[in-house]
């Protein structure tokens, strides 16, 4: 393109600047082009901007550093506060754990002490329960007698039967509760060792409540056993008194007051049960020395005590005993324990045995065919002493049986009736 056309289009071309340096004979020149000026201007602008930025940084550096340090200080304080808060929480948790541990140790100590106490009681209680089983505090069933003694209360047998059922249930429940108590305690201790603190505390409370409940139930049942034992002993004494024999009395009562909720209440109740069983055993021992047995069981009475027509003289006479219809040679038994004072022939009695039972009570067994004991022998209740016959003043085989108090003949039927009432007790 011609130069003139370019100039017309883009305008007049500016002249270029030249820098000339002369040094002696040497001359140097440089042409300053527009782009060089642009570069130089850009460099100067960048340098100025950098200088301004550097100056600004130097001016603001202290403020920036102060702000950064303040921010770091605030963060450090926040961290320290958080750490202090966490440490306080840890201390509270540790203190609570120590307190919980102390409470658990105290409760465990209480449980172990109570378990040791219950184990100690179990030995005494087991012995008393065995005695109660042997003694049979209340009989299984009181039979209805064929004849009721004079002035006997018609409701007495019903009361005795009710007391008997209650006593057996209480005795069985008492033994089973003691076994369940030991089993529950062992299981609860195993659970406590594996449970968290809040659950362990609940388990402790449940175990303590269970032990206290069982202890109260046992206490009630032991008291009921003692009451039944005393009532049974009193019933035996009452039946024996109906025979006309002095069976003794319980005497007065008294003693210091013991709160049922006190720790010694259970031991006092066990002592009371032991005394009740002793009283019952004494009553039963007394009953074995009073002739309430039947000399010839399952044989009918052919002649009763009192006025009757004499079989030989055919006129009214006093009959000092009762006669049992029994075949010749059938065994005759002692109606109570005692000592043989007579064994041989005695007038109209024929072959006779007389047994002294103490307290002025004696029994006579007459018209025997054979004697199985001799004078001085000691016999127990139900022991065979001879065989029925028809010796002496007799019209045929039978047993003449007498009960005498202080050598005075009394009606043996009262003793036979008392023996039927006492059969289940003894």
C-alpha positions as CSV (number, residue, x, y, z in Angstrom):
1,X,0.0,0.0,0.0
2,X,1.4,3.4,-0.9
3,X,2.6,5.5,2.0
4,X,0.3,8.3,1.2
5,X,-2.8,6.1,1.5
6,X,-1.7,5.0,5.0
7,X,-1.2,8.5,6.1
8,X,-4.6,9.5,4.9
9,X,-6.3,6.6,6.7
10,X,-4.5,6.7,10.0
11,X,-3.6,10.3,10.1
12,X,-0.2,12.0,10.1
13,X,2.6,9.9,11.4
14,X,4.3,11.4,14.5
15,X,7.9,11.9,14.6
16,X,10.0,9.5,16.6
17,X,12.3,10.8,19.4
18,X,16.0,10.0,19.2
19,X,18.5,10.1,22.1
20,X,22.1,10.9,21.0
21,X,25.1,10.4,23.1
22,X,28.5,11.7,22.0
23,X,31.7,10.8,23.6
24,X,34.7,12.0,21.7
25,X,34.6,10.7,18.3
26,X,31.9,8.1,19.1
27,X,28.4,9.1,18.7
28,X,25.5,6.8,19.8
29,X,21.8,7.3,19.3
30,X,18.7,5.5,20.3
31,X,15.3,5.9,18.8
32,X,12.6,6.0,21.4
33,X,9.6,4.2,20.1
34,X,6.1,4.4,21.5
35,X,6.1,0.9,22.9
36,X,9.2,1.6,24.8
37,X,7.4,4.6,26.4
38,X,4.5,2.3,27.3
39,X,6.7,-0.2,28.9
40,X,8.6,2.5,30.8
41,X,5.3,4.0,31.9
42,X,4.0,0.6,33.0
43,X,7.1,-0.1,35.0
44,X,6.9,3.2,36.7
45,X,3.2,2.6,37.5
46,X,3.9,-0.8,38.9
47,X,6.8,0.5,40.9
48,X,4.6,3.3,42.3
49,X,1.8,1.0,43.1
50,X,4.2,-1.4,44.9
51,X,5.7,1.4,46.8
52,X,2.3,2.6,47.9
53,X,1.3,-0.9,48.9
54,X,4.5,-1.4,50.8
55,X,4.1,1.9,52.5
56,X,0.5,1.0,53.4
57,X,1.6,-2.4,54.7
58,X,4.3,-0.9,56.8
59,X,1.9,1.7,58.2
60,X,-0.9,-0.9,58.9
61,X,1.4,-3.8,59.9
62,X,1.2,-3.0,63.7
63,X,-2.5,-2.8,63.6
64,X,-2.8,-6.1,61.7
65,X,-0.4,-7.8,64.1
66,X,-2.3,-6.4,67.1
67,X,-5.6,-7.6,65.7
68,X,-4.2,-11.1,65.0
69,X,-2.7,-11.3,68.5
70,X,-6.0,-10.1,70.0
71,X,-7.9,-12.7,68.0
72,X,-5.4,-15.4,69.1
73,X,-5.8,-14.3,72.7
74,X,-9.6,-14.5,72.5
75,X,-9.3,-18.0,71.0
76,X,-6.9,-19.0,73.8
77,X,-9.2,-17.7,76.5
78,X,-12.1,-19.5,74.9
79,X,-10.2,-22.7,74.8
80,X,-9.1,-22.2,78.4
81,X,-12.7,-21.5,79.5
82,X,-13.8,-24.7,77.7
83,X,-11.1,-26.7,79.3
84,X,-11.9,-25.3,82.7
85,X,-15.6,-26.1,82.1
86,X,-14.8,-29.7,81.0
87,X,-12.5,-30.1,84.0
88,X,-15.2,-28.9,86.3
89,X,-17.6,-31.4,84.8
90,X,-15.1,-34.2,85.1
91,X,-14.6,-33.2,88.8
92,X,-18.3,-33.2,89.4
93,X,-18.7,-36.6,87.7
94,X,-15.8,-38.0,89.6
95,X,-17.2,-36.7,92.9
96,X,-20.6,-38.1,92.1
97,X,-19.1,-41.4,91.1
98,X,-17.1,-41.5,94.4
99,X,-20.3,-40.7,96.3
100,X,-22.2,-43.3,94.4
101,X,-19.4,-45.8,95.1
102,X,-19.5,-44.9,98.8
103,X,-23.2,-45.3,98.9
104,X,-23.0,-48.6,97.0
105,X,-20.4,-49.8,99.5
106,X,-22.6,-48.8,102.4
107,X,-25.6,-50.5,100.9
108,X,-23.5,-53.6,100.1
109,X,-22.3,-53.6,103.7
110,X,-25.9,-53.4,104.9
111,X,-26.9,-56.2,102.6
112,X,-24.0,-58.4,103.7
113,X,-24.8,-57.7,107.4
114,X,-28.4,-58.5,106.9
115,X,-27.5,-61.6,104.9
116,X,-25.2,-62.7,107.7
117,X,-27.9,-62.0,110.3
118,X,-30.4,-64.0,108.2
119,X,-28.0,-66.9,107.9
120,X,-27.5,-66.9,111.6
121,X,-31.2,-66.9,112.2
122,X,-31.6,-69.6,109.6
123,X,-29.8,-72.1,111.8
124,X,-32.0,-71.5,114.8
125,X,-35.1,-71.3,112.6
126,X,-34.3,-74.5,110.9
127,X,-33.9,-76.3,114.2
128,X,-37.2,-74.8,115.5
129,X,-39.0,-75.8,112.3
130,X,-37.7,-79.4,112.6
131,X,-39.0,-79.4,116.2
132,X,-42.3,-78.0,115.0
133,X,-42.5,-80.8,112.3
134,X,-41.7,-83.5,114.9
135,X,-44.0,-82.0,117.5
136,X,-46.8,-81.4,114.9
137,X,-47.9,-78.1,116.3
138,X,-51.5,-78.6,115.0
139,X,-53.0,-82.0,114.2
140,X,-54.1,-83.0,110.7
141,X,-57.7,-83.5,111.6
142,X,-59.6,-83.8,114.9
143,X,-61.9,-86.8,114.9
144,X,-65.5,-86.4,116.1
145,X,-65.8,-88.6,119.3
146,X,-68.6,-91.1,119.6
147,X,-69.4,-89.8,123.0
148,X,-68.8,-86.3,124.4
149,X,-67.7,-85.8,128.0
150,X,-69.9,-83.9,130.3
151,X,-69.9,-80.1,130.0
152,X,-67.8,-80.3,126.8
153,X,-68.2,-77.4,124.4
154,X,-69.8,-78.5,121.1
155,X,-67.8,-76.0,119.1
156,X,-64.4,-77.0,120.5
157,X,-63.6,-79.5,117.7
158,X,-64.4,-76.9,115.0
159,X,-62.0,-74.4,116.5
160,X,-59.2,-77.0,116.8
161,X,-59.7,-78.1,113.1
162,X,-59.4,-74.4,111.9
163,X,-56.3,-73.8,114.0
164,X,-54.7,-77.0,112.6
165,X,-55.1,-76.0,109.0
166,X,-53.7,-72.5,109.6
167,X,-50.7,-73.9,111.5
168,X,-49.6,-76.3,108.8
169,X,-49.9,-73.7,106.0
170,X,-47.8,-71.2,108.1
171,X,-45.2,-73.8,108.9
172,X,-44.7,-74.9,105.2
173,X,-44.7,-71.2,104.0
174,X,-42.1,-70.3,106.6
175,X,-39.7,-73.0,105.4
176,X,-40.1,-72.1,101.7
177,X,-39.7,-68.4,102.4
178,X,-36.3,-69.0,104.0
179,X,-35.1,-70.9,100.9
180,X,-36.4,-68.2,98.5
181,X,-34.7,-65.6,100.7
182,X,-31.3,-67.0,100.3
183,X,-31.7,-67.7,96.6
184,X,-33.0,-64.1,95.9
185,X,-30.1,-62.6,97.8
186,X,-27.5,-64.5,95.8
187,X,-29.1,-63.6,92.5
188,X,-29.4,-60.0,93.4
189,X,-25.7,-59.7,94.4
190,X,-24.7,-61.1,91.0
191,X,-26.9,-58.6,89.2
192,X,-25.6,-55.6,91.2
193,X,-22.0,-56.3,90.1
194,X,-23.0,-56.0,86.4
195,X,-25.4,-53.1,86.4
196,X,-24.7,-49.3,85.9
197,X,-24.9,-47.1,88.9
198,X,-28.5,-45.8,88.5
199,X,-29.7,-49.4,87.9
200,X,-27.7,-50.8,90.7
201,X,-29.2,-48.3,93.1
202,X,-32.7,-49.4,92.1
203,X,-31.7,-53.0,92.5
204,X,-30.3,-52.3,95.9
205,X,-33.5,-50.7,97.0
206,X,-35.5,-53.6,95.6
207,X,-33.3,-56.2,97.4
208,X,-33.5,-54.3,100.7
209,X,-37.3,-54.0,100.3
210,X,-37.5,-57.7,99.5
211,X,-35.4,-58.7,102.4
212,X,-37.4,-56.5,104.8
213,X,-40.7,-57.9,103.4
214,X,-39.5,-61.5,103.8
215,X,-38.3,-60.8,107.3
216,X,-41.6,-59.3,108.3
217,X,-43.5,-62.3,106.7
218,X,-41.2,-64.7,108.5
219,X,-41.7,-62.8,111.7
220,X,-45.5,-63.0,111.3
221,X,-45.3,-66.7,110.6
222,X,-43.0,-67.5,113.5
223,X,-45.4,-65.6,115.8
224,X,-48.3,-67.5,114.3
225,X,-46.5,-70.8,114.9
226,X,-45.8,-69.8,118.5
227,X,-49.4,-68.8,119.0
228,X,-50.6,-72.1,117.5
229,X,-48.2,-74.0,119.8
230,X,-49.5,-72.2,122.8
231,X,-53.1,-72.7,121.7
232,X,-52.5,-76.4,121.0
233,X,-50.9,-76.9,124.5
234,X,-53.8,-75.1,126.1
235,X,-56.2,-77.3,124.2
236,X,-54.4,-80.4,125.4
237,X,-54.5,-79.0,129.0
238,X,-58.2,-78.2,128.6
239,X,-59.0,-81.7,127.4
240,X,-57.1,-83.2,130.2
241,X,-58.9,-80.9,132.7
242,X,-62.2,-82.3,131.5
243,X,-61.1,-85.7,132.8
244,X,-60.9,-84.3,136.3
245,X,-57.1,-84.4,136.4
246,X,-55.2,-81.2,137.3
247,X,-53.2,-80.4,134.2
248,X,-51.5,-77.3,135.4
249,X,-51.9,-73.7,134.2
250,X,-49.9,-71.3,132.1
251,X,-49.5,-68.9,135.1
252,X,-49.1,-65.2,134.8
253,X,-47.6,-63.3,131.9
254,X,-45.3,-60.3,131.7
255,X,-41.8,-59.1,130.6
256,X,-40.2,-56.1,129.1
257,X,-41.8,-54.4,126.0
258,X,-39.9,-55.1,122.8
259,X,-40.8,-53.1,119.7
260,X,-41.8,-55.4,116.8
261,X,-39.7,-53.3,114.5
262,X,-36.5,-53.4,116.6
263,X,-33.6,-55.7,115.5
264,X,-34.0,-57.9,118.5
265,X,-37.7,-58.5,117.8
266,X,-37.0,-61.5,115.5
267,X,-34.6,-63.2,118.1
268,X,-37.2,-62.5,120.8
269,X,-39.9,-64.1,118.6
270,X,-37.6,-67.2,118.0
271,X,-37.1,-67.5,121.7
272,X,-40.9,-67.3,122.2
273,X,-41.4,-70.0,119.6
274,X,-38.9,-72.2,121.4
275,X,-40.7,-71.6,124.7
276,X,-44.0,-72.4,123.0
277,X,-42.7,-75.7,121.6
278,X,-41.3,-76.5,125.1
279,X,-44.7,-75.9,126.5
280,X,-46.3,-78.0,123.9
281,X,-43.9,-80.9,124.5
282,X,-44.5,-80.7,128.2
283,X,-48.3,-80.9,127.6
284,X,-47.8,-83.9,125.3
285,X,-45.5,-85.6,127.9
286,X,-48.2,-85.0,130.5
287,X,-50.8,-86.4,128.2
288,X,-48.8,-89.7,127.8
289,X,-48.8,-90.1,131.7
290,X,-52.6,-89.7,131.9
291,X,-54.6,-92.8,130.9
292,X,-56.3,-91.4,127.8
293,X,-55.6,-94.4,125.6
294,X,-57.9,-97.4,124.9
295,X,-56.8,-100.7,126.4
296,X,-58.5,-102.8,123.7
297,X,-59.0,-100.6,120.6
298,X,-61.9,-101.4,118.3
299,X,-63.8,-103.5,120.9
300,X,-67.2,-102.4,122.2
301,X,-68.1,-101.5,125.8
302,X,-70.5,-104.1,127.3
303,X,-71.0,-102.5,130.8
304,X,-70.5,-98.9,131.8
305,X,-69.3,-97.2,135.0
306,X,-71.8,-96.6,137.8
307,X,-74.9,-98.4,139.1
308,X,-75.9,-101.6,137.4
309,X,-77.5,-105.0,138.1
310,X,-75.0,-107.4,139.6
311,X,-74.7,-110.5,137.3
312,X,-74.4,-112.9,140.2
313,X,-76.6,-111.4,142.9
314,X,-79.1,-109.9,140.5
315,X,-79.4,-106.7,142.5
316,X,-78.2,-103.1,142.0
317,X,-74.5,-102.6,142.7
318,X,-71.8,-100.0,141.9
319,X,-69.6,-100.9,139.0
320,X,-66.1,-99.3,139.5
321,X,-65.0,-99.5,135.9
322,X,-66.2,-100.4,132.4
323,X,-66.2,-103.8,130.7
324,X,-65.0,-104.4,127.2
325,X,-66.4,-107.3,125.1
326,X,-63.3,-109.0,123.8
327,X,-62.5,-112.6,122.8
328,X,-60.4,-114.8,125.0
329,X,-56.6,-114.3,124.5
330,X,-56.8,-110.9,122.7
331,X,-54.0,-108.5,123.7
332,X,-54.5,-105.7,126.3
333,X,-52.5,-102.5,126.2
334,X,-51.4,-99.9,128.7
335,X,-53.4,-96.7,128.4
336,X,-50.5,-94.5,129.7
337,X,-46.8,-94.7,130.7
338,X,-46.1,-95.7,134.2
339,X,-44.8,-98.4,136.6
340,X,-46.4,-101.8,137.3
341,X,-47.3,-102.0,141.0
342,X,-49.5,-105.2,140.9
343,X,-49.3,-108.2,138.6
344,X,-51.1,-111.3,139.8
345,X,-54.3,-112.6,141.3
346,X,-56.4,-110.3,143.4
347,X,-59.7,-111.5,144.7
348,X,-62.7,-111.0,142.4
349,X,-60.4,-109.2,139.9
350,X,-58.8,-112.5,139.0
351,X,-55.5,-112.0,137.2
352,X,-55.0,-108.2,137.4
353,X,-52.4,-105.6,136.5
354,X,-52.2,-102.3,138.3
355,X,-50.1,-99.4,136.8
356,X,-49.1,-96.3,138.7
357,X,-49.0,-93.3,136.3
358,X,-48.0,-90.7,138.9
359,X,-49.9,-87.7,140.4
360,X,-52.1,-90.3,142.2
361,X,-53.5,-91.8,139.0
362,X,-53.6,-95.6,138.6
363,X,-55.3,-98.0,136.2
364,X,-56.4,-101.6,136.7
365,X,-56.8,-104.3,134.1
366,X,-58.7,-107.4,135.5
367,X,-59.9,-110.9,134.5
368,X,-56.8,-111.4,132.4
369,X,-55.8,-114.8,131.1
370,X,-52.1,-114.1,130.8
371,X,-49.7,-111.4,132.2
372,X,-46.9,-110.0,130.1
373,X,-45.3,-107.8,132.8
374,X,-44.2,-108.1,136.4
375,X,-44.1,-105.8,139.4
376,X,-41.5,-103.1,139.0
377,X,-41.6,-103.0,135.2
378,X,-41.9,-99.6,133.5
379,X,-44.3,-99.5,130.5
380,X,-45.0,-96.9,127.9
381,X,-48.4,-95.9,126.5
382,X,-49.6,-98.6,124.1
383,X,-47.3,-101.3,125.4
384,X,-48.8,-104.8,125.5
385,X,-49.2,-105.9,129.2
386,X,-51.4,-109.1,129.0
387,X,-54.2,-111.0,127.3
388,X,-58.0,-110.9,127.9
389,X,-59.6,-113.8,129.8
390,X,-62.3,-114.6,132.3
391,X,-60.5,-115.2,135.6
392,X,-61.9,-114.1,139.0
393,X,-65.5,-113.0,139.4
394,X,-66.5,-113.1,135.8
395,X,-69.3,-114.6,133.7
396,X,-67.3,-114.8,130.4
397,X,-64.2,-113.4,128.5
398,X,-64.0,-109.7,128.8
399,X,-61.8,-106.9,130.2
400,X,-62.6,-105.0,133.3
401,X,-60.9,-101.6,133.2
402,X,-60.6,-99.1,136.0
403,X,-59.1,-95.6,136.4
404,X,-58.5,-94.5,139.9
405,X,-57.4,-91.1,141.3
406,X,-56.0,-91.2,144.8
407,X,-57.4,-94.7,145.1
408,X,-60.9,-93.5,144.2
409,X,-62.5,-95.0,141.1
410,X,-63.6,-92.5,138.5
411,X,-65.5,-92.9,135.2
412,X,-63.0,-94.2,132.6
413,X,-65.3,-93.0,129.8
414,X,-64.1,-89.4,130.3
415,X,-60.5,-90.5,129.7
416,X,-61.5,-92.5,126.6
417,X,-63.3,-89.5,125.2
418,X,-60.3,-87.3,125.9
419,X,-58.1,-89.9,124.2
420,X,-60.1,-89.7,121.0
421,X,-59.9,-85.9,121.1
422,X,-56.1,-86.0,121.8
423,X,-55.4,-88.7,119.2
424,X,-54.3,-86.4,116.4
425,X,-52.4,-84.1,118.8
426,X,-50.3,-86.9,120.2
